[in-house]
């Protein structure tokens, strides 16, 4: 990911969010921490998506649909207490994911310049805690995406913490769907006028997958 693309994406996003209630996480945040620490800079802005955590979906205003396509919109449902807002920027061709702040890490986030904008960014230890919690659930029958293990190892070196080994049989590389007619049951159960879902074909044309 080029910083110019991230800058343009954030320029359109920021008017539609409550920045005090949202923090950057994921690959972009890890790349920033690695860069600041002067460590291995293979991460950089290598991610194709931009991940955020927030306490509730209300931190993303419905006006965001004026500038972004809605790929997924999940509200808490029986047996599924989480939420997800997944947006697609047709200009930068970036995906933006908003997840629940399950570790209550938002209060420990610091404001950092992100591609020219002051944003809260989760600290490296909190991101590592999230990766380790995810990896602890990995099994042969329910594998975890391998990038999380790679991220955890980089963060472990940076934070001076041990990362338990994870067998290759418990890791997977996700194959994203390219089916334009595929339906997401959680999206269907969460349908609302404020966050209308974009056609899957429009998402595939931008990202190459739905």
C-alpha positions as CSV (number, residue, x, y, z in Angstrom):
1,X,0.0,0.0,0.0
2,X,1.4,3.4,-1.0
3,X,1.2,6.2,1.6
4,X,-0.4,8.4,-1.1
5,X,-3.3,5.9,-1.5
6,X,-3.8,5.7,2.2
7,X,-3.7,9.5,2.5
8,X,-6.4,9.9,-0.1
9,X,-8.5,7.2,1.5
10,X,-8.3,8.7,4.9
11,X,-9.1,12.2,3.5
12,X,-12.4,10.8,2.4
13,X,-13.0,8.7,5.5
14,X,-12.3,11.1,8.4
15,X,-15.4,13.4,7.9
16,X,-17.6,10.3,8.4
17,X,-16.1,8.9,11.6
18,X,-15.8,9.9,15.3
19,X,-12.0,9.8,15.3
20,X,-11.9,9.9,19.2
21,X,-13.7,6.5,19.3
22,X,-11.7,4.6,16.6
23,X,-8.1,3.4,16.5
24,X,-6.0,2.0,13.7
25,X,-4.8,-1.6,14.1
26,X,-3.7,-4.4,11.8
27,X,-1.0,-4.4,9.1
28,X,-0.8,-0.6,8.6
29,X,-0.4,0.0,12.4
30,X,2.2,-2.8,12.7
31,X,4.2,-1.3,9.8
32,X,4.1,2.1,11.5
33,X,5.4,0.6,14.8
34,X,8.1,-1.3,13.0
35,X,9.2,1.9,11.2
36,X,9.3,3.9,14.4
37,X,11.3,1.2,16.2
38,X,13.8,1.0,13.4
39,X,13.3,-2.7,13.1
40,X,12.6,-5.0,10.2
41,X,10.6,-2.8,7.7
42,X,9.2,-5.6,5.5
43,X,5.7,-4.7,6.7
44,X,5.7,-1.0,5.8
45,X,2.3,-0.2,4.2
46,X,2.1,-3.7,2.7
47,X,-1.5,-4.4,3.7
48,X,-4.2,-4.2,1.2
49,X,-6.7,-3.4,3.9
50,X,-7.0,-0.8,6.7
51,X,-8.2,-2.2,10.0
52,X,-9.7,-0.2,12.9
53,X,-11.3,-1.1,16.2
54,X,-14.1,0.8,17.9
55,X,-16.4,0.4,20.8
56,X,-19.6,0.5,18.8
57,X,-20.8,0.9,15.2
58,X,-22.1,4.4,15.9
59,X,-18.5,5.7,15.6
60,X,-19.0,5.3,11.8
61,X,-21.6,7.7,10.5
62,X,-24.1,6.6,7.9
63,X,-22.8,9.4,5.7
64,X,-19.8,7.2,4.9
65,X,-22.0,5.5,2.3
66,X,-21.7,8.7,0.2
67,X,-18.0,8.0,-0.4
68,X,-17.5,4.3,0.2
69,X,-19.2,1.1,-0.8
70,X,-20.5,-1.2,1.9
71,X,-19.2,-4.7,1.4
72,X,-20.3,-6.2,4.8
73,X,-22.4,-4.9,7.6
74,X,-22.9,-7.1,10.6
75,X,-24.8,-6.2,13.8
76,X,-24.7,-8.4,16.9
77,X,-27.0,-11.4,16.5
78,X,-28.0,-14.4,18.6
79,X,-24.8,-16.5,18.9
80,X,-22.7,-13.8,17.3
81,X,-22.1,-10.9,19.8
82,X,-19.7,-9.0,17.5
83,X,-20.2,-6.4,14.7
84,X,-18.4,-5.6,11.5
85,X,-18.4,-2.8,9.1
86,X,-16.4,-3.4,5.9
87,X,-16.1,-0.6,3.4
88,X,-14.5,-0.4,0.0
89,X,-12.9,2.7,-1.5
90,X,-13.3,2.7,-5.2
91,X,-10.6,5.4,-5.7
92,X,-7.7,3.9,-3.7
93,X,-9.0,0.4,-4.1
94,X,-8.5,-0.2,-0.4
95,X,-10.7,-2.2,2.0
96,X,-11.5,-0.8,5.4
97,X,-12.6,-3.0,8.3
98,X,-14.1,-1.8,11.6
99,X,-14.0,-4.4,14.4
100,X,-15.1,-4.4,18.0
101,X,-12.5,-3.4,20.6
102,X,-12.7,-6.7,22.3
103,X,-9.5,-6.2,24.4
104,X,-10.6,-2.7,25.5
105,X,-7.4,-1.3,24.1
106,X,-8.8,1.9,22.7
107,X,-8.0,3.8,26.0
108,X,-4.3,2.9,25.7
109,X,-4.0,4.0,22.0
110,X,-1.9,7.1,21.2
111,X,-2.4,9.7,18.5
112,X,0.1,9.3,15.7
113,X,0.4,10.9,12.3
114,X,-1.0,8.4,9.8
115,X,-0.3,9.4,6.2
116,X,-0.8,13.1,7.2
117,X,-3.7,12.7,9.6
118,X,-3.7,12.5,13.4
119,X,-5.3,9.2,14.3
120,X,-5.4,7.0,17.4
121,X,-3.2,3.9,16.8
122,X,-3.2,0.8,19.1
123,X,0.1,0.2,20.8
124,X,2.2,-2.7,19.7
125,X,1.6,-4.8,22.8
126,X,-2.1,-4.6,22.5
127,X,-2.0,-5.6,18.8
128,X,0.2,-8.5,19.8
129,X,-2.2,-9.5,22.6
130,X,-5.0,-9.7,20.0
131,X,-2.9,-11.8,17.6
132,X,-1.9,-14.2,20.4
133,X,-5.6,-14.5,21.5
134,X,-6.5,-15.4,17.9
135,X,-3.7,-17.8,17.4
136,X,-4.6,-19.6,20.7
137,X,-7.8,-20.8,19.0
138,X,-6.0,-22.3,16.0
139,X,-6.6,-26.0,15.4
140,X,-6.4,-28.4,12.5
141,X,-10.2,-28.2,12.1
142,X,-10.3,-24.5,12.7
143,X,-7.1,-23.0,11.3
144,X,-6.1,-19.3,11.6
145,X,-4.8,-17.2,8.7
146,X,-1.1,-17.4,8.5
147,X,-0.5,-13.7,8.3
148,X,-1.5,-13.4,12.0
149,X,1.3,-15.7,13.0
150,X,3.8,-13.7,10.8
151,X,2.5,-10.5,12.4
152,X,2.8,-11.9,15.9
153,X,6.4,-13.0,15.4
154,X,7.4,-9.5,14.1
155,X,5.6,-7.9,17.1
156,X,7.1,-10.3,19.5
157,X,10.6,-9.3,18.4
158,X,9.7,-5.6,18.7
159,X,8.0,-6.0,22.1
160,X,10.6,-8.4,23.6
161,X,8.0,-11.1,24.1
162,X,7.9,-14.8,23.3
163,X,5.4,-16.0,20.7
164,X,4.6,-19.7,21.0
165,X,5.1,-21.7,17.8
166,X,2.1,-22.6,15.8
167,X,2.1,-25.7,13.6
168,X,1.7,-25.2,9.9
169,X,-1.3,-27.5,10.0
170,X,-3.1,-24.9,12.1
171,X,-2.5,-22.1,9.7
172,X,-4.3,-21.3,6.4
173,X,-4.2,-18.8,3.6
174,X,-7.7,-17.5,3.0
175,X,-9.1,-17.8,-0.5
176,X,-11.5,-15.0,-1.0
177,X,-14.8,-15.6,-2.9
178,X,-15.2,-14.3,-6.5
179,X,-18.9,-15.3,-6.6
180,X,-21.0,-12.3,-7.5
181,X,-24.2,-14.1,-6.4
182,X,-23.0,-15.2,-3.0
183,X,-24.9,-14.0,0.0
184,X,-23.6,-13.3,3.5
185,X,-26.2,-14.5,6.1
186,X,-25.0,-12.1,8.7
187,X,-25.3,-9.2,6.3
188,X,-28.8,-10.4,5.4
189,X,-29.8,-10.5,9.0
190,X,-28.4,-7.0,9.6
191,X,-29.9,-5.2,6.6
192,X,-30.8,-1.6,7.2
193,X,-31.4,1.5,5.1
194,X,-28.5,3.4,6.7
195,X,-25.8,1.0,5.4
196,X,-27.1,-0.4,2.1
197,X,-25.0,-3.2,0.8
198,X,-23.2,-2.7,-2.5
199,X,-23.6,-5.3,-5.3
200,X,-21.0,-8.0,-5.0
201,X,-20.0,-7.5,-8.6
202,X,-19.1,-3.8,-7.8
203,X,-16.9,-5.0,-5.0
204,X,-15.2,-7.7,-7.1
205,X,-14.5,-5.2,-9.9
206,X,-12.6,-3.1,-7.4
207,X,-10.9,-5.6,-5.1
208,X,-10.8,-8.7,-7.3
209,X,-12.9,-10.6,-4.6
210,X,-16.1,-10.1,-2.7
